[in-house]
Amino acid sequence: MSAAVLARFLEPQGTIIRLIESEEIGIVGVGEATVPVIQVLNGLLGIDERDFMKKTQATFKLGIEFRDWSRLGNVHFHFFGDFGAHIEGIAPHHHWLKLRQLGEATPIGDYSFPYVAGKLGRFAPPASDPGYLGASYKYAYHFDAGLYARYLRANAEGRGVRRTEGKVVDVQLRGEDGFIQALTLESGERIEADFFIDASGFRGLLIEQALQTGYEDWSQWLPCDRAIAVPCEREGELTPYTLSTARAAGWQWRIPLQHRTGNGYVYCSRFVSDDEAASTLLEHLDGRSLAQPRLLKFLTGRAKKFWNRNCLAVGLAGGFMEPLESTSIQLIQTALARLIEMFPDSNFDQTLIDEYNRVTSHEFERIRDFLILHYCATERADSPLWSYCRAMSVPDSLQHKIEVFRSCGRVPLYSEESYQEPSWVSIFLGQHVYPKRYDPLVDNIDTERLKRGLLHRRNSIRKLAEGLPTHRDFIARHGAAAAT
């Protein structure tokens, strides 16, 4: 991603971009779900959606369904849409809250177009007319991360990036200022550069091992520290959403691709052994496993500086938060967008670097809080993990959000928020965090008129969603991969 994006924006200035990677080391490659900003990246790189779908075995994603998170048997969602336009200036969930108080039992999801379409197994891109009901949502993708990496490699090389197969065995720092001067490869080649992107994953080869930047540990709030991943044969319907199911010591993902289903169990090793976790995952696969389960160990948190001297950490080298909301690839994209916006000259102005780190730190913290909410709002007490999560303290920034929402149903948003009010509302209400009251201005609207208006929206959404092609049929016509 870094090589392709830099080549796209820096090519006119004659910048030389060198990509060093090793097939032996490979990539983590289990993050197969994305959020809608992936479309922006693909568009900037001139990627044709149909070709991309075919080459990466991709499917479409309208959001995430959560099972058993707040309590056993509960199902809620976070889909890429809202609950409708504001009604006389008031967010629609306040109107829903009033009807709920009056005994109306309709789930709030019935007012979200992508949710209804997703649960029906239907998909089509949003309509171009912004005033049309079928335009008020976004979509992302599920894809094979290894195939996507190769796809981007070809894109980067097509723009003049020089790729070198090899391993870095030494990093030389300049004595006068501690900047990275050169890398030495296993082959003996020495490579000098002005600016280095550390995309070495959890190892943090440059940002941590060489520059000793330091790491901020967030495991007290996000205690899961391991994941077991395994693909399996795809069976059943090709759902246009990711599934996240809470387990006793963590949660399991299910990601449907064209050629297989991606699965993983993210868990806390304090509460379950690796063997038990692998057994749990294998017991809950849709079909026959296609590989041996793969173990990943991680520590949730972030580098104390994403940009240190002449090195920028991108991806897992800069920090890691579990893939509960598919944010890892998003954070790569925003890191690169910010780099282009704040690209340095040869002086590496420290003020610019500090601003980059400030904004990026805020972005990480906002996503961190959103993920923590999934855990701390649980009502479960059936296992040690969930008991811990119910009782744990949370960051002040999240505590403020929770208190304000409980008080009046509003969501206070900070700078660098990745998730806006409908997303927070989805998790709050899905986890049974209800406000004490709705906005009192809702009472200015006649109750019967409000009921008729919301019923009309529900019926219109349902009718429109039923008219869409099935997810499987749409892919067959707009991006099916060749049979293998």
C-alpha positions, 0 to 999 in steps of 0.5 A: 500500500505504501509503495503504491500510494507514494508512487501515485503521488510522488512520481512527477517529482522523480522520487526513487521508491524502493520496496524491500520485502521477503517472501520468506517472511510474508505478511500477517494476511488474516485481515480480510475485511475492510471499511468503506474508505478502501474505495477511496484508496482503490480509486486513487490508484486507478483500480477497476472494481470488477478487476479487483474483485476477480483478482482478490476473490472479493465479496461485498461488505455492508457491515458487521453483525455481532452475536452474544456480545451484550448477553448470550442470544443477543444479536446487534449490528454495525452497518455502513449507513444511518437510521434516516435523515434528521426529523425536524432537526433531531437525530432519528434514534431519538424518535425511535427511543420515544416510540420504544418508550411507548411500547413500540418493539420494532428493532432500530435496525429496521430503519437502516437500509444496509442492515435490512439488505444485508440480512436479506442477503441482497446487494447493489451499490448505492444509487447516485441520486442523493435524495433516493433512499437507496443512496444513504449507505456505503460498502466495503469489501472482504478479500484475500489479503495475500492476493490484494498485496500482490495486486498492489505490488503490481500496481506499484511496480507499474508506476516505477517502484523497484522491488527487492527480494531480501531480508534486512539484517542491519540498520545503520544510524547517523552518529550526529542525529540518530537518523537512519542512514542505510539498511544492509540486506542479507545479500550484503547490499547496502541501501541508503535513503532519505526517508524510510517507511517501516512496514515490518509488522509486529517486529517494528524493525526500524521504529522500535528495534533500531530507533527504540521509540517505545510502545504504549500498552493498551491491554488493560482495556483490550485484553485479547492478546492472541488470535488463531486463524484458519480458512475453511470451505465456503458453505451456505449463503454468501452473506454481504457482512462480517460476522463476529460471535463472542466466545468465552475468552474472546470472539470469533470472526467469519468472513465470506470470500468467493473461494473460501471463508476466513475464520479466526478466534481473537482471545485472551491467553490469561483465560484460555490456552492456545490448544483450547482456543484452536479447538473452539475455532475448529468446532465452529467452522462452516465447512472443512478447514483448508489449513492448519490453524495459525497462531498470532501473538500481539500486544494492543497499543501503539508506538509512542511516536509513529514518525520518529526522525526520518522513519514513519511506521505504517500498519502493525509497526505503528500499533495494533488493535484487534480487527473487531471493526476492521480498522487495520487497513483503514489505519494504513490508508489514513497514515499514508493520506496524512503523510502525503498531506504533511510530506517533509522536505530534507530538513524534516521539520520537527514541528511537522512531525509532532503534528503528524504524531498528534493527529495520528495518536488522536485517531488511534485513541478514538478507535480504541475507545470505540472497540472498548465500548464493545467489551465494557458495555457487556452484561455477561458474567458467564466467564472470567473475561466478560466479568473482567470487562464489565468491571474494568475502568475505561479511558476518560474520553470513553467514560465521558461519551458513555455518561453523556449518552446515558444522560440524554442520548447524544454522542459527543464527538472529538477530533479525528473521529473515525466513527460518527454518531450512527456508529456509536448509536448502533453499539450503544443500543445494540449493547443495551446502553439506553439513555435516560431520556430522548430529546424533548423536542421530539414531543413537538411532533404529533405521535401518530404522525411520527408513527406513520412516518417511521412505518413508511420508512420501514416499509420503503426500506424493506421493499427496496431491499427486496428488489435488489439482486442477491449478493451471490448474483450480483458478484456473478455479474460484476466481479466473479473470479475464474473457477480454480 
